């Protein structure tokens, strides 16, 4: 693979030398500009073709600068990133989760790519487990709007339903639980159907949100390619340090939701720990106001033996 990559770069390098040698024979500067840009794009595509597909499976979260450096325009990773960015920065239709927009603008988000939207794929589960293991310690040095953003390759022939995505989502969480190297926090019950349960990994409590191509009515949960955001819940103690701040933030987000979604705000969106609340039903919202089914009573125990 590396030999092929080196050969391809050498060939393009040879073409570049020929072009520069004969530059005097080309009358129009615009032609040179086009040739230069074309060669730059070709090099970028070769780099992505021979190394990008490997890099996005290594489980290494990337910064904004690293994403744009690693994936040229036109690669599926860059397309997924640009679509995500466009939603957050839309000034006409403001995305209700203003903290996601703030996290992007402050460069406190890290990004991770998978090459299909099959969240039950063991490759993706292993890679995300690694990404979380890297991200969670780093997140303590990032701002209060930090999150790990998973972006999947868009599938033009996608026929998955919202219900199927929900099932895949829970298979992913269950698979992550099996790969967790740290014990489940003692303060969090294992039974999912309780008002105190939340997903945990690496000894940390997490909140997660997922968007899918299948969502059509609930616009806030729609994305051209599957998108999943994971946040350490400890950041909420900073963002909502008082009840007044929490109430103000909730009111603002709900007002934006009412403008953004053509469907009433989900009744599942409640404060963690309130009687009758279920955080599990907030992670994956259906396209109508009914709770998403959870196929597990509790997630699997870790299969990792730490010696």
Secondary structure, 3 states (H helix, E strand, C coil): CHHHHHHHHHHHHHHHHHHHHCHHHCCCHHHHHHHHHHHHHHHHHHHHHHHHHHHCCCCCCECHHHHHHHCCCCCHHHHHHHHHHHHHCCCCCCCCCHHHHHHHHCCCEEEEEECCCCCCCHHHHHHHHHHHHHHHHHHCCCCCCCEEEEEECCCCCCCCCHHHHHHHHHHHHHHHHHCCCCCCCCCCCCCCCCCCCCEEECCEEEEEEEEECCCCCCHHHECCCCEEEEEECHHHHHHCCCHHHHHHHHHHHHHHHHHHCCCCCCCCCCCCCCCCCCCHHHHCCCCCCCCCCCCCCCCCCCCCCCC
